[in-house]
Amino acid sequence: MLLIDVREPDEVMYGSIPSSVNLPLSQLEKAMKLEDGRFQKQFAFAKPGKSQDIIVYCKAGVRAGSAIKYLQEKGYKKCARCFERG
């Protein structure tokens, strides 16, 4: 399972869920168009496959919802969102 934090890096520096990776919503569309190797080099984790289980989160859930909508439109069917408050 891949846990993706879609907050911006300046938000993530204040804390994140252990084992999550950061892929800001502002970069998601462009990132998912990258070739696998370029994606991994830029974001320091492997580009998710369309059959991979993905959980997306942000602070209040709004950006995570937008990310899930985009991913599902692109064929990522095994994704869900969660959010943290605080």
Residue, then its C-alpha position, 0 to 999 in steps of 0.5 A: m500500500l502506498l500512502i501519499d501526502v498531497r500537501e505542499p512541502d512547506e506543510v509537510m515539514y511540520g510533520s507527516i504520517p510515518s512511511s508516507v510519501n509526498l506528492p503535492l496536489s499542485q504537481l500531481e497531474k504533471a507527475m503522473k505523466l512522467e516516465d517511471g524512471r523520471f518520476q522516481k528520480q524527482f519524487a524519490f519513490a516509485k511511480p504507483g501502478k494502476s493496480q496498487d492500493i493507494i491512500v491519499y491524505c492532506k490536512a482536511g481532506v479537500r485536496a485528497g478528494s481532488a487527487i482521488k478524483y484525478l487518479q480514478e479518472k486516469g485508471y487508478k481504481k484502488c485508491a481512497r482518501c483519509f485526512e488528519r485534523g490538526 
